[in-house]
């Protein structure tokens, strides 16, 4: 896990809002995330790729949709890093 990547990922307001949404549920379908934003599916895919690559979000394909969840281990490690600053 690269802390710089996480900071960059969370510096975007849409991605930060997505992380907040995922913190309130176990899993969320991309279709539900799309309902909350005025963005296209390719734009959502771009945001989710960044969140997945930095390790904050797990992705599970179910049929044609992707389901997303927070990577709680990554969140815990990042919180520890922040607390040590």
Buried (B, 14 or more C-beta within 10 A) or exposed (E): EEEEBBEEBBEEEBBEBBBEBBEEEEEBBBEBBBEEBEBEEEEBEBBBEBBBEBBBBBEEEEEEEBBBBBBEEBBEBBEEEEEEE
